Each structure stands twice: as structure tokens, then as C-alpha cells.
Amino acid sequence: MPAFTTTNPVIVWFRSTDLRLSDNPALHAAASLGVPVLPLFVLEEVAGDPRPLGGASRWWLHGSLERLAADCAALGSPLILRRGDPAAEIDALRRASGAATVLWNRRYSPIHTARDAAIKDGLKRDGVEARSFCAHLLAEPWTVQNKSGGPFKVFTPFWRNLSADLAPPAPLPVPERLIPPASAPASDRLADWGLLPTAPDWAGGLRAAWVPGETAARARLTAFLEGPVATYATDRDRPDMMGTARLSPHLAFGEISPRQIWHATRHSADAHPERQKGAESFLREIGWREFNHHLLHHAPHMLDQPLDDRFADFPWLSDADGLAAWRRGRTGYPIVDAGMRELWETGWMHNRVRMIAASFLVKDLLLPWQVGEQWFWDTLVDADPANNAGGWQWVAGCGADAAPFFRVFNPVLQGEKFDPEGDYVRRFVPELRHLPSRWIHKPWEAPADVLRRAGLRLGDHYPKPIIDHGLARNRALTLFAERKGQTV
């Protein structure tokens, strides 16, 4: 790629997937030119977009932009906020500022890939230099291929191929300074965008649980590598423990890059051999994220259509009451309800519990995975199109590298195994807090005197199970076996 030659201002177009100053290739390239830098963020509102950000993501975006704006100002050039069609906003800013170069980091969802290509073509036709960079993934999706020259459809060989000789470049530092323009361009006020909930303000639990921004992301990674990573391989499945990194929303908004995580984790494992097993397990999860993003690039229909065509006309049910009970955490299965309430309260759910809750929706209730994916999209602070769709299709058995059709998570056994004392359930389902651990994952089996001493009336304080898991499992196995052309 030829070197830059501009003496005009440079626009750096920030996206909702790269809200950071460190390891930001577009920003680093702009700052190295010694010309004025115009940091720009556009809240994209374009006709034809499939769906807007969910409520929890809008809350996170507001906080992340607040911190990015402060960081840009501290380096010398304030963040410019615009709202609307990014092509029009970029064009207006470069005409007003005299910018002759526009730089950004790539996104990989289908609509954004097409939009970026159109914007780049339009800028080049107008004589404006336009370049994009890889910043959101460890490798470009078109560079990882199987022996036939196509994309991988199963995770294990994908990860074996990618990680065999993966050596991502060292993360880029924060620029020392951003030269400001001679005059400040017009900018929206973040508060006017209405990203925060007001009537009602339901974000109290999110504020208590999270601090958006690049600084918080780095601190969370450091804390994880100095402690939980050593036992991550086993503790990652325990929702009653702080055994995970909880970096997913920071990654989704690009407040930290996978390259930064990769290098920091490798360095930690090399310096502390006792962390090696946990580090490898953790990086494998980063690989799963990578796999889903590569899948989305090659199969854009996976956002709302099954990757396995045999599920295109699966006989899903319609059950408004069951869906409402699942959303509210009122299914009568404590581990499922704890997860759904954790999601509503904090905008996040432990990954093991995500699988349990998702399995309950699609296999116990036989509701389409798309309605679960839509609910997660609106309520998760780490909502990510590739990971969200990929995870739901994995559980539903219709995606790439899908769970075997006969895997139906038993919510009682899962709770007893991964929340053995019931601490997680007690935290998010407080009406069960006085139940002994023996019964907390199956309160309907508790003797009457145990329920009485716990001050619990099933069907009143806490619901009875809305469906019999054993019967639901058999029904699901029959239907899924027919779809897969196999026998139970």
C-alpha cells in the first residue's frame, strides 16, 4: 500500500466497533501524518437498516462515546458527533474542512461491508483518499480457508488452522497528540441523541454493574489476567463465581481489541506458567468469537435464517404465555429464571446460563430461536450480530458446528452441577433464598415443611414449572431427530 501524501486534514471515522484510541490502526495512521485530525462518529440512521441498536446497547454506546470524547479532547482534537447517513455526513465534513483523506476500521456484518464499499468508491470518485484497516478481528475472514479453498464450517478445524501460526502484530500505542483543525466543525450534543432511557429509567442495574470505555476495558483485562485466568478452564462454567473475564461488551464496542487481548494473555501465560491452561481456554473463546464473525461474512443470512436448510420450515410453536414467562424469569426453573433476571437487571448473562436459557426456549418450549435472539439483541450490553446469531443457532442445532440435536440441557442437573450451593439462584431469584441447597434447583420436589420454613408458596411467591422438562425433552428429540434424519 503506497504511503500517504496529504497535507490536508484527515477524517478518522470511528465506528461502534472501535471506540478506543489504543491499537486503532486508522487513528494511528492519521496521527502519524502530522496534519489536523478530525475524529468523527456517525450515529447511523439509514433507510433499509435491518434493526437499530437494542436498548441496552444504546445505553452502553452513550457511556462509551462520553469517554471517547474526553479522550480525544485530551489528545487535542475533539470528537465530532453527527447523526444520519454516514456517506452524507462524511461528505459534508470533508467539504467543510478541506479533508482529502478518510480513514476507518472495517466492520464485517453484511450491510456494513456493502455500505463501506459504496462509501469508499464514492470518495475515490471525488478524488478523496479512502482507506480501511483490520482492527476488529485477529484475521480477515477471506484469509482463513479450508483445504478446498472455502470457509470453515466447523469450529475446531477453524481454530486449529488459525491458531497454528497466528502471530498478530503488536498492538499500536495511543497517539501522543492529535493536531486539531483550525476551527471546530459543527457537532451534535450527545445528550440530544436520546440514547439513555428516561421514562422509565431502567438502567440502574446496568450502571451498578458496568463502566463503559477503554480505560475500564483495560482494567478488566488486567484484573482477569492477574487472578481468574489461572482457573478459567474450570471456573468459566460456574455462574456463582467471578470466573470469567466479562470483556464481551468492551469487545463488542471495540473498547479493547482482540489483538490486545491476545498479546496480553500470551504474555501473562509466558510469565506465569500456572496460568497456561486457563489462558489457552480463554483464547479459544476469543477464537469462537472470531469464528462467528467469519461465518457471518461468508453467510450473511445467518442473522435470521438457519445455516442448516433442513430447519427452514421447522414446526416451531407459538406460545405467547411461555415466551413472556421466559423473558420475565418466571418459568419455574430456577437456573433459567436466574439467568433471565440477571440479563434484565445487568444487561449480561453468564455464558453457561445463556446456553441453558436458550435450550429451554428452543427445545423445552419449542419456540423459534429468532425470538430469543431478538430478546437478547435488545437486552444485552454485549449484543453482537455474529455472536448472538451464532450462539443461538448452535443451541438450536441448526447452525455451523451446532450442538448435537440430542443435547437438551436439563435445567435441574445443570443448576446442581454449576451452581451447587444455589448462590447464583439466590442472588437473582431472592424468593428462593431460604430454600436449602438440596432443593433450590427443584423447589417443586421440596417437602411441604421445607417450603413452609422457607416462607415459600409455589404458584404464589414463585411459579411452578410451566412445562414438564422430561416430556418436553422427548417431544423435542422426536422432532429434531426427524429433521436431522436420525433416530433418537
N, C-alpha and C positions, 0 to 999 in steps of 0.2 A: 504494500500500500504506500503510495507516494506521501511525502511529508506535507504538512500544512504550510501554506504560504501567505495567509491572510494577515493584514494589519487592521482590519475592521473588527468590531465587536463580534463575539461568538455567543450564540444561544446554546445553553445546555438544557435540554428538555428532560426534566425529571418525570418519572412515571410513578404510579402507586406501587411498583415493584422494585424501586431502587432509591428509597428515601434515606440516603446516607451520603456522607462526604468521603469516608474512607473506602478504599477498594472500589471506587467508582470510575471506571475507565473513561467514560465520556467527560466527566468533570476534570479528571486528571489531564486528559489531552487538551482540554480548553485552557486550563490554568497554566500549562507549560508554554503557551504561545506568547505570553507577556502582553496580551491585549485585553480590553474590557470583557468581562464575562457576565452574561445575563442569565442567571438561573431562573428557569420557568417551570411552573407546574400548571397543567390544564386539567380542571375537573371536566372530564369528557362527557358531553351530552350530545349524542349524535343519533339522529333518526335511524332506526334499524338495529340499535344495540340490543342484544338478547335480554338483558336484565341489568338493572342498576345494582350497585353495591348493597348488601344487606345492612340492616340497622346496626348490628354490632361492628361491622367493618367501617361504616361511616363514622361511628364514634372513634374508632382507632385512628382512622385517617386524619381526623381533626387534630388529635393529640400528636400524631407523628409530624404533621405539617407545622404545627406550632414549634416543635423542637427543631425541625429542619430550617425553618425561617430564622430562628435565633442563631443557629449555627452558621448559616450563610451570611447573616449580618455581621457576625463576629469576625468572619474572614474578610469582610469588606464590601460585599455586593449583596444587597437584599434579595430575597426570593420574590419573584413576580408571580402573582396568582391571577389566573384567567379561567373563565368558565365557558364551555361551549364546544364547538368543533375544533379539535386541535389543529387541523390543517389551516383553518381560517385564523386562529389565534396566533399561530406561529408566523403566518404570512404578515399579519398586522404588526406584530412586534418587530420582525426583521425589517420591514419597510420603515417603521418609525425610528428604529435605532441605527439603521445602516449596516446591520449584521450581514455578513456574507457567508457565514458558516453556521450550520445547525448540527449539533451532536446529541445522540441519545443512546441509551442501552436497550437492547432488544427485549421484547416480550414474545411469548410463543403460543398464546391462545389463537385460534384461527382468525377471529375478527381483528385482533390487533396486528397479526402478521400481515394481513391484507391491507389494513389501514396504513401501517408503517411503510409498506412498499409504495402505496399510492402517494403518500406524503413525500417520500424520497424522490420519486420520479418527478413530482410537481416542482420541487425545489430545484432539482438539477435542470429542468427545462427553463427555469428562470435564471440560470447561471449561479445558483447558490450551492455551495458545497454541503453535502449531507452525508453523514457517516453514522453508523450504528455499531455497537460493541456488545460482546457477550459478557454479561455481569450477573445474570440470574441463575445460571446453571454451571455445572462443572464442565460440561461439554455440549457443543451444539448438537441438536437432535439428528442432523443429517450426517454427522461424522461417526456415529456408532452403528455398525451394521453387522448382521449375522453373515455366515459363510456364503449365503446366497445373494448377498448384497442388499438385503431388505432390513427392515427394523425388527428388533427383537420383540417377541410377544409373551415371553416368559421371563420373570424377574431374575431367577438365579443365573442363567447363562448371560443375561444382560449385565448383571453386576460383576460376574467373573470376567467378562470381556472388558468392561470399563475400568475396573479397579486393578487389573493385572499390571498395567504400566501407567496408571494415572499419576501425573505429576503436574498439577495445576500451577501456574505461575504464582510467585509470592504476591500476597495482597498489596495493593497500592496504598501509599500513605495519604493522609488528609493534606490537601494543598496548603502551603504556608500562607497564601494570600490569594484573594480574588480581586482583581482590579475592577473597580466599579465603573459604570458608564458615566459620561459627562453629566447627564441629567437622568433622574429616576423615571423609568417608564411607569405608566399607569398600572395599578394593581388593584384587584379586588381585596376586600376585607374578608378574612377567613370566617369571622363571626357571621357574615351575611350569607354564607353558604348553607346554613341550617343543617349542618351535619350532626349536631348534638340533639338528643331527644329533650323535649321540654314539656310536653303535655300528653302524658306524664313523663317525668324524668325517671326512666327505668334503669339508668346506667350506674346506680350507686354500687352495685356488686362488681361491675367492671372496674370502676375507679379504685375500689378496695383491693382488687386482685392484680392490676396491671399498671405499668408505666410505659407508654409507648415511647419510641425514639431510639436513636442509635446508641446513646450512652447507656441506656437501660439494657439494650441487647448485648452489648459487650460485657456489662457487669454480670448478666445472667449466664453467659457462656463461661466466664471466668469462675463463677461460683460452682457451676456444674463440674468443670474440669478439676477443680480443687477438692471435690468431695464425691458426689453421687456417681460420677463416671466409673469409679472403681467397681461398683456393684451393679452397674446399669444392666448387664446381661440378664440378671435375675430380677432385680427390683423394678425394672421398667414395666412389669406386668402387675404391679401392686398399686392400686389406686389409693390405698390407705397410707402410702408412704410418699415422700417427696423424692422419688427415684428417677424422674425424667428431667430433661433439660428445659422444657416449657419454652422452647425457642420458636415454635411454629408460627406465632403471629409476627414475630420480628422477621422471620424468613419470608413470610408471605408478603410483607410490605417492604422488603429489601432493606431493612434497617441493619441487617448484617448479611453478608454474602456466604454462599456455600463454600467458596474458596477460603474465606477467613475461618470458617468452622473447620474445614479440612486441615488446614495448616496448624491451627491451634490444637486440635485434637491429636494430630500426629506428634507434635512437639511434646505435648503432655505425656503421651504414652511412651515416647522415647526416653523422656527424663524420669519417668516413674513406671517401671515395668509392671508393677502390680495393677496398673490401670489398663494394660494392653487389651485384655479380653473385653472389658466394658467399652473401650474405645472402638474396637472393631465392630462390636454390636451396634454402637451408636452411629458409626459411619455407614453401616449397612442401611440404617433408617434414612440417612441422607440420600443413599443410593435409591431407596424406594421412592422418595420424592422425585428424584431425577428421572426414574423410570416412568412415572406417571406423566411428567411433563413431555418426555419424548413420545409417549403414546399419544398424547393429545395433539402433538404436532403432526403425527402421521395419520391419526384417526379422529378428526375434529368432531365427528358425530357422537363420540363417546360422552359428550356433555349431557345428552338427554336420550341417547339410544344405546341399546345393549351392543357390546362388541361381538357377542355371540349371537348370530342371527336366529338361532333356534328359540331365543327368548323374545323375538319381536312381537309375537302375539300370545305371550304367556297369560293364562287366565287369572290375572290378579283380581282381588276382590275390591269392593268399595265399602268402606266401613267408617263413616264419619265419627261415630262414637269411639271406636277403637283408636283412630288417629288422634282424636282430641285427648284421650286418656294417655296415650304415649307422649304427646307433646307436653302435657302438664305434669308428667311424672306421677300418674295415678293408675298404673297398670296392675298394681297389687304384687308385683315382683320387685323387691326392694333394691336390688343392684341396678335394674333398669331404671327405676324411678329416681334413684340417687344420681345416676348419670344425667338424666334429662333435667333434673333440678340444678345440678352443677352447671350444665350448659346455660340454663336460663339465668342463673344468678351471676355467673362469672364470664360467660361468653366462651367457655372452653370445656372440654370433656376429656378425661383420661383416655388414652388410645385403646386400652383393653376394654374399657367400658363402652367406647364407641362401637366396637365390634359386637359386644353383647346387645346393646340397644338396637343396633342396626339389624342384627339377626332376628331379634324379637319382632321388629316391624315387618320384615320381608318374609320370614319363614313361619313365625307363630301367627301373625295376623294376616299374612299373605297380601300385604299392601305393596304397591309398586315402589321400587327403590327410589324412583324420581321424586316422590313426595317427601321422603326422608332427606334426600339430597337438597331439596328446596328449603326445608326447615333448617338444616344445618347452614345453608348459604346465608340465611337471614340472621341466625343467632350466634354463629361462630366468629370470634375475632380473628381466627386464622383461616377463614374461608378462602379457599384457593380452588379455582375451577378444575385443575388437573387432579389434585389430591382428593378433592371432595368426590368427584365422579369416579375416580379410580378406586377409592376406598369402598364406596357403596357398591360398585359393580363387583368388587372382589367378594364382598359378603353375600351378595345376591347370586353369585355363581355364574354371572353372565359376562364377566369382563376378561381381560387378559390376565393370565396367571391367577384365575379365580379360585376361591376356596372350593374344595370338593363339594358337590351338591349335597352329600350326606352330612356335611358339617352343619349342624344346627346347635347353636350354643344353648346349653341348659342354664338358665339364669340362676338356679339354685346352686348347682355344682360350681359354676363359675364364681359366684359370690363366696362360697365356702372356701374355694381354693385361693382366690386372690384378695379377699377381704376377710380373712379367717376370724378376726375378732369383731368384725362388723363396724370398725371405726369409721370407715368411709360412709357406710349407710347411715350411721348415727349423725354424722355431720350434716348430711343433706336431706335426710328424712327424719327430722327430730321427733316425730310422733312415735318412732320405734326405739328411741334412745334407752328406754328402761327394759327392753327385752334382753334376756340372756343371749350370749353369742350363739348358743346352740340353736336358737330359734329365729335369729334375726333375719336370716335369708329365706325362711319359710314360716312366717308367723301364723299362717292358716293351720299348721300342724301343731302349734303350741297348745298344751293343755289349757283348759279354761281357767284354772287357778293361776297359771303363769301369766296369761293375758290380763287377768284381773289385777294381779300385783303390779303389772306394768302400766296399769291405767289405760288399757287399750281395748277398744271395741271394734272388731273388724267389720267393715261395712259402714262404720260411722267415722271413727278417727282416721282409719286407714282402710283403703278398699280391699276387698277380697280379689283374688286373681280374676282378671277379665276373661281369661281363657285358660283351659287346661293344657299345660305345656306338652304332656305326653300325647294327647290326642292331636294337638296342633302339629307336633313333630311328625307323626305318622302321616297326616294329611299332606304336609309339605314334601316329605320324602317320596310319596307316591307321585305327586305332580312333577317334582324335579327329576325323578328317575325317568318318567315318560318323556320329558323334554330332552334329556340327555341320551335317551335311547339305551338306558342301562336298567339293571334290576337292583332293587334295594338289598 
